[in-house]
Amino acid sequence: MKNVIVVIGTGSIGQAIARRVGAGKHVLLADLKQENADAAAKIFADAGFEVTTAVVDVSSRASVHALVQTATAIGSVMGLIHAAGVSPSQAAPATILKVDLYGTALVLEEFGNVIAEGGAGVVIASQSGHRLPALSNDQNTALAITPTEDLLALPMLQPDQVKDSLHAYQLAKRGNSLRVMAEAVRWGKHGARVNTISPGIIFTPLARDELNGPRGEGYRRMIHLSPAKRGGTPDEVGTVGALLMGTEGGFITGSDFLMDGGVTASYWYGELAPK
């Protein structure tokens, strides 16, 4: 029986984590677009990894369930790297909530049912979740534990409450970290762990879309006024992902790791603070 690492979203960050935890395991690369999965698979195969590909739409339960079946047919699911999503410049609020919030809850639920003892998962959230003002305890609880199929019906997520893509994205990413906290309790019953990483501006194709999009000036300002004064690299996220998925991170579960070069610190207590 092989040990399987499932990567959902085969972009730079998903690949960077998988390179660090996939040696000696079967890496299943899943993406919405077959060509993206194939391109990643060539890189991995050329580097000596055992790899297969699949197409998945994280906003579809049938599609995610099919991916679970594909993974478990290969072997024991020891790792999940969920790095799929859309950004504020790429989609409307309803799509962002369907993919980034509902889709993540769906992936956590479906893979939480089959994760092997000793397994671990990492979900890529975002610094944006840390810039949303505090929610009420009831709202936090609703995002964390509302049954997946009822999640998008929450009053706080309706069009009259969420009117722009950035707000939708912030809610989705806050929801990801809350959902992972709740799922960590359930995954723990299987002897498995799960955490979120909330990256800042990491230089990926998605980040380039943002830097060249309508919010590009704001992104450049965030970099300039952050303590680190630079964007991050996928490999830096990969290092944290490897810690969280490996034995050295064995006491870490239900946690969120903010790595944004201090942008959030500057937003709350520095020069990026709203006037």
N, C-alpha and C positions, 0 to 999 in steps of 0.2 A: 504494500500500500504506500503510495507516494504522499509526501507532505506538500500541500498546495498553498501558494500565496496568490490571492486574487487582487488584481489591480483594476479598479474602476476609474476610468479617466486616464488615458495613457500619455498625458502631457509631461512636461519637464519635471514637475514635482512628484507625480506618481512614479515616474521612471527612477528618479533620484533615490527615493526611499526603497524601491524594489531592488535596485542594484546592490543595496547594502544588506538586505535581508533575504534575498532570493537564492543565494548560492546553495547548491545541493538540494534545492526544492524545485517543484514544478511551478513555473510562473504563468498564470492565466491572465492575459492582458485583454481587458474588455473596454470597449469604447462605443459611443453612439455611431461613429463612422468606422467602417471596416478598414478604410485606407489608413486611418490613424493608428489602429491596432496593428496593422501589417507593418507600418513604418517602424513602430516601436519594437515589434517582434524581430525584425531584421537586425536592429541594433543589439538586442539581447542575445539572439542566436549567434551572431558574429562574435560576441564576447563570451560564449561558452555556456550560456544558460539554456535550460530545457524549457521550452515555451510553446504555448498555444494561444490562439486568439478567439474572441467572441464579440458579437455585437450586443449591446445592451442599451435600453432606454430606461434610465432610473426613474422616470415618472410613470412607468407602467409596471404594475405588480406582476403581470404575466411574464414580462421580459426579465425582471429581476429574479423571479422564481425559476425561470428557465436557466439563468446563469448559475444559480445555486445548484441546480441539478447537474449542469455541465461540470461544475467544480467538484461536487461530491462523487461524480462518476470517475474522476481522475484519482481522487484520494481524499485524505483528511485535510480539511480547511484549517490550516494553522495560522494564516495571516490574512487580514483584509486591509487594503489601502484604498480608501474612498476619496478620490481627488477630482471627481466630475462635478461640473457646475457651470453656471453662466453668470456673467458679471453685469453690473448696472448699465454698461454701455452696449450690452449685447442683447438685451431682452426687456420686455414690458414687465410691470410688477407681477401680473398673474403668472407669467411663465417662470419668473425667478422663484416665486413661492412654490410652484409646482415642482420644479427641478431641484432647487437648492434646499428647500425645507421638507416638503413631502417626500421627495426622492431620497433624501438622506435618512429620514425616519423609516422608509420602506427598506432600504439597504440594511440598516441596523437591525430591523425586525427579522428580515428573512435570513440574514447571515448569522444573527444571534441564535437562530434555531439550530444551526449546524456547526457552529464554531467548535473546534476540538479542544479538549482539555490541554491547558498550556498555551493555547492560541492567544493572539492579540490583534487588535485593530487600531487603525489610525484614521480619523476623519479630518480632512482639510477644511477648516472653517475660515475665518478672516478677522483681521484687526477691526474691520467695520462693526463686528458684533460688540466690540468694546467701546464704541463711540455712541452707541444708542443709550439715551438716558435710562435710568433704572426703571424696570417694570415692576408692577405690583407682585406680591407673592402669588396671587391667584393667576396672574398672567404667566409667571414663570412656571408654575405647576401645570398650567394648560399646555404650554409649549413642550414641557418635558414628558408628560404622561398621557395626553389625549390619544385615544386609539388612532393609529395611522390614518385610517380611512375617514376619520372625522376631523382631522387636523385643519384642513383648508376651510372648514365651515366655521371655525372660531370667529366670533364677532370682531376681535381685534385685527383680523386679517382680511376683512371685507374691503371692497373698493372705496367705500366712503371713509375708511380709516387709513388705508395705504394707497397714497395717491401718486407716488413717484418711485422709480426703480431703485434709487439709493436707499430709501426707507425700507422697501421690500427686502433688499439685500441685507441690510443691517438686522432686520427682524429674523431673516432666515438664518443668518450666521450666529446670532445670539441663540436662536432656537437649536442650532446644531450642537452647541456646547451644553445646553441644558438637556437635550435629548440624550447625549452621550453620558451625562451624569446618571440619568435614570436607567439607561441601558446597561451601564457598568454593573448595576445591582443584579440585573438579570443574567448578564454574561458571566458574572462571578459564580453563579450557580452551576455553570458548566466548567468552572476552573479557568476562565478566560478573562482577558482584560481589554478595555477599549478607552481611548483618549482622543482629544482633539488637539490639533495644532492650528493656531490663528496667525498666519503669516501676514506681514505687511506687504509692501511693494516688492515683489520678487520678480526678477527680470525673466518673464516667460512671454510667449505670444499673447496671452490674455492681458498681461500688464502693458504690453505695447499697444494693444487696442485701446486701453484706458488712457495711456499717455498721449495717444494721437486722437482721442475722442473729445467730446465736449467737456469732460472734466480734467483734461490733460494739464491745464495750468495749475489746478488745485493739487494734482499729484506731484508735479515738479516742486511746488511750494512745500508740500509735506516732506519731500526728501531734503530740501535745502534747510528746513527749520527743525529737522529731527536731530537728536543727539548724535546719531551715527553719520548723518549727512551723506547717506548713500542708500541705494536699494539693496536687496538681498539676492542671493543666488539659490537656485533649486538645490544645489549640493548642501547648502547650510540647512535647509529644511530637511534634507535627507539624513543629515547627522542626528537631528532631534528625533526624526521618525524611527531611526535605527535604535536609539536609546529606548524609546517607548515600546518598541516591538520586541526588544531583546531581553535577555535574562537580567541585565543590569538595571532595567526598568521594571523589574518584577513587583515592586511595591507601589507602582504608579498605575492607578486606574480611576476613571471618572474625572479626570483632570483636563484642564485646557492650558496649553502652552502658548502664550503670546510672544511672537518673535517678529518685531516690526521696527527694529532700529531705534526704538524710543518714540515713535510717532505718537502713540497713544499717550505716553507720559507728557509729551509736549502739548498735545491737544487739551489735556485736563489741567496741566500745571505750568505750561510754558508758552512759547510764542505762537503756537498754533491754536491757543484757546480762543473760542468764539468771543467776539467783542460784545 
